[in-house]
């Protein structure tokens, strides 16, 4: 094991092209897409009621169940945004186009 902690930096190839920013619009949108369902479920006063009932099921329950597929949609959107960002980063490192 080398005594110099920066010795491993020499093994990594230098990226081609311009440096890629750590924070991109895709990553910000992906974070927001993941944050929306969390905030919606933690904001209990927004759904802490019984009416309107749907097929006899109080609002409190069906609202939470509705967020299961909605959360899946937000998660897929975040995944697609991150995948798009990773492809752009890879293209920027190799000097190619998106």
C-alpha positions as CSV (number, residue, x, y, z in Angstrom):
1,X,0.0,0.0,0.0
2,X,1.5,3.3,-1.0
3,X,2.1,5.9,1.7
4,X,1.0,8.8,-0.5
5,X,-2.8,9.1,-0.6
6,X,-2.7,10.9,-3.9
7,X,-0.7,8.1,-5.6
8,X,-3.9,6.6,-7.0
9,X,-4.8,9.8,-8.9
10,X,-2.0,9.1,-11.3
11,X,-3.7,5.9,-12.4
12,X,-6.8,7.7,-13.6
13,X,-6.8,8.9,-17.2
14,X,-7.4,12.6,-17.8
15,X,-10.8,13.3,-19.2
16,X,-10.9,14.7,-22.7
17,X,-12.8,17.9,-23.5
18,X,-14.2,20.4,-21.1
19,X,-14.7,19.5,-17.4
20,X,-18.1,18.2,-16.7
21,X,-20.0,20.1,-13.9
22,X,-21.0,18.2,-10.9
23,X,-24.5,19.7,-10.7
24,X,-26.5,19.7,-14.0
25,X,-30.1,20.5,-14.7
26,X,-30.9,16.8,-15.2
27,X,-29.6,15.9,-11.7
28,X,-31.5,18.8,-10.1
29,X,-34.7,17.7,-11.8
30,X,-34.1,14.1,-10.8
31,X,-33.6,15.1,-7.2
32,X,-36.8,17.1,-7.3
33,X,-38.7,14.2,-8.9
34,X,-37.6,12.0,-6.0
35,X,-38.4,14.7,-3.4
36,X,-42.0,15.3,-4.6
37,X,-43.5,12.0,-3.3
38,X,-41.6,12.2,0.0
39,X,-42.9,15.7,0.7
40,X,-46.4,14.8,-0.3
41,X,-46.4,11.9,2.1
42,X,-44.8,13.8,5.0
43,X,-47.3,16.7,4.7
44,X,-49.9,14.8,6.6
45,X,-52.4,17.7,7.2
46,X,-53.0,17.7,3.4
47,X,-54.7,14.3,3.5
48,X,-55.7,13.9,7.2
49,X,-59.5,13.8,6.5
50,X,-62.1,11.2,5.6
51,X,-64.0,12.9,2.8
52,X,-64.3,12.6,-0.1
53,X,-64.7,8.8,0.0
54,X,-64.3,6.7,-3.1
55,X,-66.2,3.5,-3.2
56,X,-66.6,3.7,0.6
57,X,-62.8,4.1,1.1
58,X,-61.9,7.2,3.1
59,X,-59.8,9.9,1.5
60,X,-56.9,9.2,3.9
61,X,-56.4,5.7,2.5
62,X,-57.0,6.1,-1.2
63,X,-54.9,9.2,-1.3
64,X,-51.9,7.3,0.1
65,X,-52.6,4.4,-2.2
66,X,-52.8,6.7,-5.2
67,X,-49.2,7.8,-4.4
68,X,-47.8,4.3,-5.0
69,X,-48.1,4.4,-8.8
70,X,-47.5,8.2,-8.9
71,X,-44.2,7.7,-7.0
72,X,-43.2,5.0,-9.5
73,X,-43.7,7.5,-12.3
74,X,-41.6,10.1,-10.5
75,X,-38.9,7.4,-9.9
76,X,-38.8,6.4,-13.5
77,X,-38.5,10.0,-14.6
78,X,-35.6,10.5,-12.2
79,X,-34.0,7.3,-13.6
80,X,-34.4,8.5,-17.2
81,X,-32.9,11.9,-16.3
82,X,-29.9,10.4,-14.6
83,X,-29.3,8.0,-17.5
84,X,-29.4,10.9,-19.9
85,X,-27.0,12.8,-17.7
86,X,-24.6,9.9,-17.5
87,X,-24.6,9.5,-21.3
88,X,-23.8,13.2,-21.7
89,X,-21.0,12.9,-19.1
90,X,-19.6,9.9,-20.9
91,X,-19.8,11.8,-24.3
92,X,-18.1,14.8,-22.7
93,X,-15.3,12.7,-21.3
94,X,-14.6,11.0,-24.6
95,X,-15.0,14.2,-26.6
96,X,-18.0,12.9,-28.6
97,X,-21.5,14.2,-29.0
98,X,-24.5,13.3,-26.9
